[in-house]
Amino acid sequence: MDIAETKAKLKQVLVDELMLPHGPEEIADATPLFGPEGLGLDSVDALQVVVALEKHFGLKVGDAEVAKKVLHSVDSIIEALEQEKQ
């Protein structure tokens, strides 16, 4: 799976797992996932995202400091997935 396919799958997973009110095509790669300037996710959503990343992509995010960086945006999650492959 190339990066574009992975991004598309990730966005669909976010929409499905978090029951977001919009489609995956409306999520920009660099849009922050948390906070009012982004998707507006909260700490409960963060836990769901962590579980979804492990379930769908095998990415484990156990450390809170690492999670803050990894869960910033679709781009940051993709970067972590790419690093995990190496």
Wavefront OBJ file of the C-alpha trace (Angstrom):
o trace
v 0.000 0.000 0.000
v 1.470 3.362 -0.987
v 1.274 6.543 1.087
v -1.788 7.914 -0.750
v -3.697 4.668 -0.162
v -2.610 4.613 3.473
v -3.783 8.216 3.966
v -7.154 7.402 2.388
v -7.549 4.317 4.600
v -6.510 6.290 7.700
v -9.038 9.030 7.001
v -11.782 6.439 6.479
v -10.813 4.720 9.749
v -10.994 8.056 11.587
v -14.451 8.788 10.150
v -15.741 5.279 10.910
v -14.222 4.788 14.369
v -15.032 8.290 15.642
v -18.360 8.558 13.812
v -17.322 11.939 12.435
v -20.097 14.019 10.840
v -18.173 14.472 7.584
v -16.465 12.323 4.989
v -12.800 11.363 4.746
v -12.337 13.650 1.740
v -13.010 16.639 4.016
v -10.013 15.869 6.264
v -6.908 17.677 5.050
v -3.595 15.905 5.612
v -2.163 18.691 7.780
v -5.351 19.593 9.699
v -4.819 19.244 13.457
v -6.943 16.430 14.871
v -7.390 18.139 18.239
v -8.466 21.645 19.188
v -10.915 24.153 17.758
v -8.751 24.957 14.703
v -8.840 21.304 13.632
v -11.291 18.434 13.848
v -11.994 19.229 17.490
v -11.253 15.759 18.846
v -10.934 15.323 22.623
v -9.148 12.965 25.028
v -11.792 10.240 24.656
v -11.344 10.442 20.887
v -7.563 10.184 21.380
v -7.992 6.821 23.081
v -10.205 5.623 20.243
v -7.633 6.772 17.681
v -4.824 4.941 19.514
v -6.891 1.734 19.583
v -7.847 2.146 15.907
v -4.220 2.683 14.860
v -3.178 -0.515 16.571
v -6.151 -2.478 15.214
v -5.961 -1.302 11.598
v -2.275 -0.478 11.137
v -0.400 -2.305 13.912
v 0.973 1.010 15.238
v 1.372 1.056 19.014
v 1.401 4.452 20.716
v 2.008 3.833 24.405
v 3.791 6.954 25.583
v 1.771 10.157 26.163
v 4.540 12.445 24.875
v 4.942 10.372 21.715
v 1.151 10.314 21.287
v 1.014 14.126 21.310
v 3.391 14.233 18.348
v 2.009 11.234 16.458
v -1.674 12.162 16.819
v -1.252 15.759 15.664
v -2.528 15.239 12.101
v -2.970 12.670 9.350
v 0.520 13.599 8.120
v 2.096 12.964 11.530
v 0.368 9.580 11.835
v 1.566 8.611 8.345
v 5.113 9.662 9.310
v 4.947 7.396 12.376
v 3.640 4.513 10.257
v 6.493 4.989 7.779
v 9.066 5.040 10.596
v 7.534 1.856 12.028
v 8.128 0.082 8.696
v 11.880 0.756 8.818
l 1 2 3 4 5 6 7 8 9 10 11 12 13 14 15 16 17 18 19 20 21 22 23 24 25 26 27 28 29 30 31 32 33 34 35 36 37 38 39 40 41 42 43 44 45 46 47 48 49 50 51 52 53 54 55 56 57 58 59 60 61 62 63 64 65 66 67 68 69 70 71 72 73 74 75 76 77 78 79 80 81 82 83 84 85 86
